[in-house]
Amino acid sequence: MQRSVGSTNRYDVIVIGSGPGGASAALPLVESGARVLMLEVGGWVPRGPWNLDPGCAAMLSPCYSKRTRYEARTDTGRHRVGQFQCVGGQSVFYGAVAFRYRAEDFSPPSEVLGSSGACWPFAYDELEPWYGIAEELLGVSGDPLADPTEPRRTKSPARAPSLTGTGEALHRAARALGLHPFQPPLAITRSPNRVTQGCNACGRCDGHPCAVSAKGDAAVMVASLVARGMELRTRTAALRLIASGDRVTGVECLDLDTGKPITLRAGTMVVSGGTLATPHLLLSSSLQRLNPGGRVVGQYLTRHCNGVVVGCFRDPPGGGQVPFKEIAIHDFYFGHPARPELSRVGNLQQLSLPPGIVEQQTPWPLRPVARRLVPHLMGLIGITEDQPVATNRVAVDPRRTDAWGRPILRVRHRYTARDRLARDLLAREAARLLKTAGASITARRGIDTFSHALGTVRMGVDPRSSALDAAGRFRGLANLYVADGSALPTSAAVNPSLTIAANALRIGAGLAARRAGSFVQTAHQPLEAAHAAP
């Protein structure tokens, strides 16, 4: 698919970013007949057998760029944060886990909120129908009825496939400990359709593009939208939003192929660059000055307090079958008997261990050993909700600029003592489970990424403490909306991609409501064209 270049620079809606938020927000707008332009700084990720090569792993991919110079200071020190720059964004490389937030996650306890003032402007029931539509669009399958924390739902996803031997071994161990294991919802197309033979169980969803386009990432949705008439400009960096009065009138961009600036205009702007890139654009444009809650733009960054525990088995667990994320455990989601003061702890789920990523994370002299060990390993990841804290934030530094002339973005984040306690509780439970499954030894490793980053342009009720209203509108500007992870006020303790997509669908449908047609009636059409992503 070639880059799309239109003949005019005036549109009904411009969507900045092609990840789960941007693609989902664009869908109801395209269905309503709006003329939509989507901007993406990267290009298409090619799909094919080469995606199975270890060199295509996310951490080694040219799509993961550090040229944006996001300089971070975290618990582990100073480092540079990269960004996924491609159509579909980070979702092209995600593990396809598609949990709904729990109903209680929309009203977190004060133990989690602290003094943050974070507040969801709606309850779970507002988002429930959009969860169902997102699951249908992405081809989600799973076993929600076995999840003891599953919220009310009007639709159930497709049934999950049978467990592999590895999944069975972990399931038996969990039951032996009195736990309630279940198969997590995964956005993976299992059955063949016109353009994919369905999942081939290669076990490399996490960290790799899907070689057969069976994974429900945002790129497959973007391809469908382009087929339906949406215009897409790849290799286009949005540098600054232009405001006049209470409206945004245009976006100044840089064409990365020609090096030439271009200004694009639309009646409505939707920013969906992600939790780091969206506040970067807003702050670089000084739009926080127009917002009564502008002081929070960039603040209250959350990213989950995660940890990995890996067990090494004398014999390959499950007979050496390629494991994926087959088992999840929510018995400790709403607390742990050892620490009753914590009303939220988190989620345990099986972790896929693609050989390429395992090798990349191993010192080079030991990589041949790591390669041979992979079949003997089983991993669990613990995902805990981290507290929204004002000092965990992003901010622009006008003294230094990046390659495109924008002020660089500085990221600051430290977990609280409560966050670390919850993570440690889950790590101990993970080690106990792996030992019960037969692991000879276990090892623990922290995670210091921003793959689950949320909250930097949060929604809320109080205009003084939230940058967005319930409709996703940026306060102070009549035609600017944000529809990505930055809008979510709190992180819950599950993977956020489905909630990002559902909320963006809701925001896009609200924008499209005045246009002809009904999105809700057309949303159930299969998106097989989406799987034609290059």
Secondary structure, DSSP 8 states (H G I E B T S, - for coil): ------S-SEEEEEEE--SHHHHHHHHHHHHTT--EEEE-SSB----SGGGGSGGGSGGG-TTEEEEEEEEEEETTEEEEEEEE-BTTGGGGGS--B-----GGGGS--HHHHTTS----SS-HHHHHHHHHHHHHHHTEEE-GGG-TT----SS--EE-----HHHHHHHHHHHHTT---B---EEB--S--SS-------S--TTS--TTS-B--HHHHHHHHHHTT-EEE-SEEEEEEEEETTEEEEEEEEETTT--EEEEEEEEEEE-S-TTHHHHHHHHTTGGGGSTTGGGTT-S-B--EEEEEEEE-SS-GGGG----S--EE-TTTT--TT-TT-S--EEEEEE---HHHHHHTS-GGGHHHHHHHGGGEEEEEEEE-----TTSEEEEEEEEE-TTS-EEEEEE----HHHHHHHHHHHHHHHHHHHHTT-SEEEEEE----TT-B-TT-B-S-TTT-SB-TT-BBTT-TTEEE-SGGG-S--TTS--HHHHHHHHHHHHHHHHTTSSS-HHHHTTS--GGGGG--
